[in-house]
């Protein structure tokens, strides 16, 4: 007799899931048995392709939904649409993010609003919108934070500050939403290079300062997400660094 999948009959909403780490998390949660809502803002083609891929593996198990998470009035509708599709919501993964440099002297109000909005404000308000549904299922909120929320990345003060705020928000929400809802975070290190932001010399330097001396993968982060969703019922308010020891090798 086949062993039941650990997330069978559960539903996960992954923000920014059309590409990169978000897509890897969506695939991993789906492989563990979950129905998956693939949220996207601009990556419609990728999100719909991923949802189609997952539905071919298991019929009617995935759905791509659009929302600009900076528009806070869209959050309740996104949660409602996820529940309408699959009947409940068990896991919210706040993965969607913007990332670009803001050297001191060049920071604009628009960049502040964008970086703080996507990395801190949206996770807070989406978590608030999802809380009633998650509470009913003793669910999980999983935030994708960053090692640079603990050690600032040069020329990225706004992004680093936003991720630092998300780390504290993870712990604060764990206090606020327990005992019914667990809230945890993953802090990826070098698992996928940012697009167009890092030259080869910097890549080599980052790997050199990583204890395991190699680049990780989005799948390493996804495995940690499955751990929190399926195998960590007594873990809340915690941040796991999936960084090959990068945070130790400074």
C-alpha positions in Angstrom: 0.0 0.0 0.0 1.4 3.4 -1.0 2.5 5.7 1.8 0.2 8.8 2.0 1.9 12.0 0.9 2.6 14.2 3.9 0.7 17.2 2.5 -2.2 15.4 0.9 -5.5 17.3 1.2 -3.6 20.5 2.1 -3.5 23.7 0.1 -0.5 26.1 -0.2 -0.5 29.6 -1.7 3.0 30.6 -2.8 3.5 34.2 -3.8 5.9 35.0 -6.6 5.8 31.4 -7.6 6.1 31.6 -11.4 9.9 31.6 -11.4 13.1 30.9 -9.5 12.9 29.9 -5.8 9.1 30.4 -5.7 8.6 27.9 -8.5 10.9 25.4 -6.8 8.9 25.7 -3.5 5.6 25.3 -5.4 6.9 22.1 -7.1 8.2 20.7 -3.8 5.0 21.3 -1.9 3.0 19.8 -4.8 5.2 16.7 -4.9 4.5 16.3 -1.1 0.8 16.2 -2.0 -0.4 19.7 -1.6 -2.7 21.6 -3.9 -0.8 24.7 -5.0 -1.9 28.3 -5.8 0.8 29.8 -8.0 0.6 33.5 -7.4 2.2 35.9 -9.9 2.3 39.7 -10.6 4.1 40.0 -14.0 5.2 36.4 -14.8 1.9 35.2 -16.1 3.3 32.9 -18.8 5.7 31.2 -16.4 3.0 30.9 -13.7 0.4 29.4 -16.0 3.0 27.0 -17.5 3.9 25.8 -14.0 0.3 25.4 -13.0 -0.2 23.3 -16.2 2.8 21.2 -15.4 1.5 20.5 -11.9 -2.0 19.7 -13.2 -0.6 17.2 -15.6 1.1 15.4 -12.7 -2.1 15.5 -10.6 -5.4 16.8 -12.1 -7.0 19.9 -10.7 -4.2 20.4 -8.1 -2.9 23.8 -9.2 -4.1 27.2 -10.1 -2.3 30.4 -11.3 -3.7 33.6 -9.7 -2.7 37.2 -10.4 -2.4 40.0 -7.9 -0.3 43.0 -7.4 0.5 42.6 -3.7 1.3 46.3 -3.3 -2.5 46.8 -3.8 -3.6 45.8 -0.3 -7.3 45.6 -1.2 -6.4 42.7 -3.5 -5.3 40.5 -0.6 -8.7 39.3 0.7 -9.7 38.4 -2.9 -6.6 36.4 -3.5 -7.2 34.4 -0.3 -10.9 34.0 -1.2 -10.0 32.7 -4.7 -7.5 30.2 -3.3 -10.1 28.9 -0.9 -12.8 28.8 -3.6 -10.5 26.7 -5.7 -9.5 24.1 -3.2 -11.8 24.5 -0.2 -9.3 25.6 2.4 -5.9 27.2 3.0 -3.2 25.5 5.0 0.1 27.1 4.0 1.0 30.7 3.0 4.5 31.2 1.6 5.4 34.9 1.4 8.1 34.6 -1.3 7.4 37.5 -3.6 10.2 40.1 -3.4 11.9 42.9 -5.2 15.7 43.2 -5.0 18.0 46.0 -6.4 20.7 48.3 -5.0 19.9 51.7 -3.4 23.2 53.3 -2.6 23.0 56.0 0.0 22.5 59.3 -1.8 20.4 57.8 -4.5 17.5 56.4 -2.5 14.1 57.6 -3.6 10.7 57.5 -2.0 9.5 55.2 -4.8 12.3 52.7 -4.2 11.6 52.8 -0.4 7.9 52.1 -1.0 8.6 49.3 -3.5 11.2 47.5 -1.5 9.5 47.9 1.8 6.2 47.2 0.2 7.1 43.9 -1.4 9.5 42.6 1.2 7.7 43.6 4.4 4.3 45.4 4.0 2.8 42.8 1.6 3.8 39.8 3.8 2.2 41.4 6.8 -1.1 42.4 5.2 -1.4 39.1 3.2 -0.7 37.2 6.4 -3.4 39.2 8.2 -5.9 38.5 5.4 -5.0 34.7 5.5 -5.1 34.4 9.3 -8.7 33.4 9.7 -8.5 30.6 7.1 -5.1 29.4 8.4 -6.4 29.4 12.0 -9.2 27.1 11.1 -6.7 24.6 9.7 -3.9 25.1 12.3 -1.8 26.2 9.4 1.6 27.7 8.6 3.0 31.1 7.4 6.4 30.8 5.9 8.4 33.9 5.1 11.4 34.0 2.7 13.8 36.3 4.5 17.5 36.7 3.8 20.8 36.4 5.5 21.2 40.1 4.6 18.4 40.9 7.0 21.0 40.0 9.7 24.2 41.3 8.0 23.6 44.2 5.6 24.6 43.9 2.0 26.6 46.9 0.8 24.7 49.3 -1.4 21.4 47.6 -0.5 20.4 49.4 2.7 16.6 49.5 2.0 16.4 45.9 0.9 18.5 44.8 3.9 16.3 46.8 6.3 13.1 45.4 4.8 14.3 41.8 5.2 15.4 42.6 8.8 11.9 43.8 9.4 10.5 40.6 7.9 12.7 38.6 10.3 11.2 40.4 13.3 7.7 40.2 11.7 8.1 36.4 11.5 8.8 36.2 15.3 6.1 38.8 16.1 3.4 36.9 14.1 4.4 33.7 15.7 3.6 35.2 19.1 0.4 36.9 17.8 -1.0 33.9 15.9 -0.1 31.0 18.2 -1.1 28.5 19.2 -3.2 27.8 16.0 -0.8 29.1 13.4 2.9 28.5 13.1 5.1 31.2 11.6 8.6 30.5 10.4 11.2 31.8 8.0 13.9 30.6 5.6 16.9 32.7 5.0 18.5 31.6 1.7 22.1 32.3 0.9 23.7 31.8 -2.5 21.3 29.4 -4.1 20.6 31.4 -7.3 22.3 34.5 -8.6 20.2 37.7 -8.9 19.5 38.5 -12.5 22.0 41.0 -13.9 23.2 42.3 -10.5 26.4 40.3 -9.7 29.6 40.0 -11.9 31.8 36.9 -12.0 34.4 38.3 -9.6 31.7 38.9 -6.9 30.2 35.5 -7.5 33.6 33.9 -6.8 34.1 36.0 -3.7 30.7 35.0 -2.3 31.4 31.3 -2.9 34.9 31.7 -1.3 33.2 33.1 1.8 30.7 30.2 2.0 31.7 27.5 4.3 30.7 24.7 1.9 32.5 26.4 -0.9 29.8 25.9 -3.5 26.5 27.3 -4.7 23.3 25.8 -3.4 20.1 25.5 -5.4 16.4 26.6 -5.2 15.6 23.0 -4.4 17.6 23.3 -1.2 15.3 26.1 -0.1 12.2 24.1 -1.3 13.2 21.1 0.8 13.3 23.3 3.9 9.8 24.6 3.0 8.5 21.1 2.9 10.1 20.4 6.3 8.3 23.4 7.9 5.0 22.4 6.2 5.1 18.7 6.9 7.5 17.8 9.6 7.8 20.6 12.1 4.5 20.7 14.1 6.3 22.0 17.2 8.5 24.7 15.5 7.4 28.3 15.4 9.1 31.7 15.3 12.3 30.2 13.9 14.5 31.2 11.0 16.6 28.5 9.2 19.5 29.7 7.1 19.8 27.7 3.9 23.1 29.2 2.9 25.9 26.7 2.9 27.4 28.5 5.9 27.6 31.8 4.1 26.4 33.6 7.3 29.4 32.1 9.1 32.1 32.8 6.5 32.4 36.6 6.7 
